[in-house]
Amino acid sequence: MTDENTETHDGIEVLFHNFKEFLKEKNRRYGDSALRPAMIFSDAPADTQILTRLDDKLNRIRVSKELRKNDVADVFGYTALLMIQRGWLTFEDLLD
């Protein structure tokens, strides 16, 4: 493995460790609302609501003059929660 690969792999380790802790904390603070929505104004299923939130976040990125860390982190988080909701927890089937 080259030094460049090592740096990338180290970055992947750090990013996913830190993002995991961040996402767990946000989930705790918001009461697991993405996967267990309160259904006060919308009766759409959780995955539909997550897809709507993703649309909103992606539109915000599209129309913004600058890319913001918060918006990208939200897209990353909602994508992860959607994958959890759909049971997409392993990836061996995606490797060629």
Residue, then its C-alpha position, 0 to 999 in steps of 0.5 A: m500500500t502506498d503512502e497516499n492510500t494509507e493517508t486516505h484509509d486513515g482519513i476514512e477511519v477518522l471520518f467514519h468514527n467521528f461521523k458515527e459519534f456525531l450522528k448518534e448524538k444528533n439522533r439522541r437529541y432529536g429523539d430518533s425522529a428520522l426513523r420514528p417520525a412523530m406523524i403530527f403533520s405528515d403521515a408519510p412513512a419514514d423513508t419518504q420523509i427522509l427522501t424529502r429531507l434529502d431533496d431539501k438539503l440537496n436543493r440548498i446545496r444546489v442554490s447556495k453560493e458556497l458549499r457548507k459543511n453542515d449541508v453536506a453532513d446532513v446529506f451524509g446523515y440522512t443517506a445513512l439513516l435511509m440505508i439503516q431504515r431499508g436494512w442496507l447494512t452490508f456491502e459485500d454484494l456491491l464489490d466487483 
